[in-house]
């Protein structure tokens, strides 16, 4: 890219009169600069910029007060390196004709458990990583994110996985006898005993349909790290058991809106489900059991499922504190 075009694109100011006229790439790490690149000095110091120059940068894009006597280096002063990066990302997105898809957070969590080909990219919420993803994306790739504000900054239009075009979903959910496993027939493909809560089957099928529409194979990595409606099986002493090895489970959900949906679904299906909420929380009104401390869940009486609005790791830690060992008396 020509230096004069880059300066205009970034709404910047060229602080010197460099002999060089072109740069051949961008880098955010002064230690990784290659000769001919432009260094985007995000959260950088003057020493970082000087290191980039020493490493062979042809241009420094900075909001620092940086002067250089080296007329081989272009110093482009911008009001904000963050905004400069977003301008570049928007330009590259249009140039590569990238297609943006807005996800729900739940859909994003599902996609994190899948193998994604280069034609599909789950955009990071961290700006520097997202910048590199846009830089490295293939032409016409799908860029997927639940950060609607970021998508609006990068694209004039986008779609979602809940478009009307995906309303005719060809699938059959096969009863497995467990809330925490899913067996599904999707078109001509049979997926048996996925360790995935079937309460979210519609979102999973929307993603499968999108993959099918794009002609991309549906490949699962693992749902072990899927953190919604996540069960911890316990015995009657609240000792943690292997997954599925007890008739009692504490179900952890950290998303408030999903918690409400899950609570309604459990109540409709099971008379021995208990909805738990912390005192003073926004969902306390719908709870059967209100607690002050997360460890109070060990005071629960007989139940099959206990849904709690807490992070899985916090509940697991609370259960592991002061374990109760069974005795003969």
Residue pairs with C-beta under 8 A, 6 or more apart in sequence:
1 22
1 23
2 21
2 22
3 14
3 18
3 20
3 21
3 22
3 23
3 59
3 74
3 76
4 14
4 21
6 12
6 23
6 38
6 59
6 61
6 76
7 13
7 14
7 74
7 76
9 87
9 88
9 91
10 61
10 76
10 78
10 84
10 87
10 88
11 78
11 79
11 83
11 84
11 87
12 61
12 76
12 77
12 78
12 84
13 76
13 77
13 78
14 74
14 75
14 76
14 77
15 66
15 67
15 75
15 76
15 77
16 67
16 68
16 71
16 73
16 74
16 75
17 71
18 58
18 59
18 71
18 72
18 73
18 74
18 75
19 71
19 72
20 58
20 59
20 72
20 73
20 74
22 36
22 58
23 36
23 37
23 38
23 58
23 59
23 74
24 36
24 37
24 58
25 34
25 36
25 37
25 38
26 37
26 38
26 39
26 40
26 88
26 131
26 135
27 33
27 34
27 37
27 38
27 39
27 40
27 52
27 57
28 39
28 40
28 42
28 128
28 131
28 132
30 39
30 44
30 48
30 49
30 51
30 52
30 55
30 57
31 51
31 55
33 39
33 51
33 52
33 55
33 56
33 57
34 55
34 56
35 55
35 56
35 58
36 56
36 58
37 56
37 57
37 58
37 59
38 57
38 58
38 59
38 60
38 61
38 74
38 76
39 49
39 52
39 53
39 57
39 59
39 60
39 61
40 61
40 81
40 84
40 85
40 88
40 131
41 48
41 49
41 52
41 60
41 61
41 62
41 63
41 64
41 66
41 81
42 81
42 82
42 85
42 127
42 128
43 81
44 62
44 64
44 81
45 64
46 64
46 66
49 60
49 62
49 64
49 66
52 60
53 60
53 68
53 70
53 73
57 73
58 72
58 73
58 74
59 73
59 74
59 75
59 76
60 66
60 68
60 73
60 74
60 75
60 76
61 76
61 78
61 81
61 84
62 75
62 76
62 77
62 78
62 81
63 77
63 78
63 79
63 80
63 81
66 75
66 77
67 75
68 75
78 84
82 127
85 127
85 131
86 153
86 154
88 131
89 130
89 131
89 134
89 153
89 154
90 153
90 154
90 155
92 98
92 134
92 135
92 137
93 100
93 134
93 143
93 154
93 155
96 137
96 138
96 139
96 140
96 141
97 139
97 140
98 134
98 137
98 140
98 141
98 142
98 143
98 155
99 140
99 141
99 142
99 143
99 158
99 159
100 142
100 143
100 144
100 145
100 151
100 154
100 155
100 157
100 158
100 159
101 142
101 143
101 144
101 145
101 158
101 159
101 160
101 161
101 210
102 145
102 146
102 148
102 151
102 158
102 159
102 160
103 111
103 144
103 145
103 146
103 160
103 161
104 146
104 161
104 162
104 203
105 146
105 255
106 200
106 203
106 228
106 255
106 258
107 146
107 161
107 203
107 206
107 207
108 122
108 144
108 145
108 146
109 226
109 227
109 228
110 200
110 203
110 204
110 207
110 226
111 122
111 144
111 207
112 122
112 225
112 226
113 220
113 221
113 222
113 223
113 225
113 226
114 207
114 218
114 219
114 220
114 221
115 219
115 220
115 221
116 122
117 216
117 217
118 137
118 138
118 141
119 138
119 140
119 141
119 142
119 214
119 216
120 141
120 142
120 144
120 211
120 214
120 216
121 133
121 137
121 141
121 142
121 143
121 144
122 144
122 145
123 130
123 133
123 134
123 143
123 144
123 145
123 147
123 150
124 130
124 133
125 145
125 147
125 150
130 150
133 143
134 143
134 154
137 143
142 214
143 151
143 154
145 151
151 158
161 203
161 206
161 207
161 210
162 206
165 213
166 206
166 209
166 210
166 213
169 202
169 205
169 206
169 209
170 186
170 187
171 184
171 185
171 186
171 187
171 201
171 205
171 208
172 184
172 185
173 182
173 183
173 184
173 198
173 201
174 183
174 184
174 185
175 183
176 182
176 183
176 193
176 198
178 244
179 197
179 198
179 199
179 229
179 231
179 305
180 195
180 196
180 197
180 229
180 231
180 243
180 244
180 249
181 193
181 194
181 195
181 196
181 198
182 191
182 193
182 194
182 196
182 197
182 198
182 201
182 204
183 190
183 191
183 192
183 193
183 194
184 190
184 191
184 194
184 201
184 204
184 205
185 191
186 205
186 208
186 212
186 218
187 212
189 218
191 220
194 220
194 223
195 222
195 223
195 224
195 243
196 204
196 223
196 226
197 226
197 228
197 229
199 229
199 261
199 262
199 265
200 228
200 229
208 218
211 217
211 218
212 218
227 252
227 254
227 311
227 312
228 253
228 254
228 255
228 258
229 251
229 252
229 253
229 258
229 262
230 251
230 252
230 253
230 312
231 243
231 249
231 250
231 251
231 252
232 240
232 249
232 250
232 251
232 252
232 312
232 315
232 316
232 319
233 240
233 241
233 242
233 243
233 244
233 245
233 246
233 248
233 249
234 240
234 241
234 246
234 248
234 249
234 250
234 319
235 241
235 246
235 248
235 326
236 248
237 323
237 324
237 325
237 326
238 297
238 298
238 319
238 323
238 324
239 319
239 323
239 324
239 325
240 316
240 319
240 320
247 304
248 303
248 304
248 305
248 306
249 304
249 305
249 306
250 297
250 305
250 306
250 308
250 315
250 319
251 262
251 266
251 305
251 306
251 307
251 308
252 308
252 310
252 311
252 312
252 315
253 259
253 262
253 307
253 308
253 309
253 310
254 309
254 310
254 311
254 312
256 282
256 283
256 309
259 283
259 307
259 309
260 283
260 286
262 307
263 275
263 283
263 286
263 307
266 273
266 275
266 305
266 307
267 273
267 275
270 304
270 305
272 302
272 303
272 304
272 305
273 303
273 304
273 305
273 306
273 307
274 288
274 289
274 300
274 303
274 305
274 306
274 307
275 286
275 287
275 288
275 289
275 306
275 307
276 287
276 288
276 289
276 290
276 291
276 297
276 300
276 306
276 307
276 308
276 309
277 283
277 284
277 286
277 287
277 289
277 290
277 291
277 308
277 309
278 284
278 290
278 291
278 292
278 294
278 309
278 310
279 290
279 291
279 292
281 309
283 309
284 290
289 297
289 300
289 306
291 297
291 299
294 308
294 310
294 314
294 315
294 318
295 318
295 321
295 322
297 306
297 308
297 315
297 318
297 319
298 318
298 319
298 324
300 306
308 315
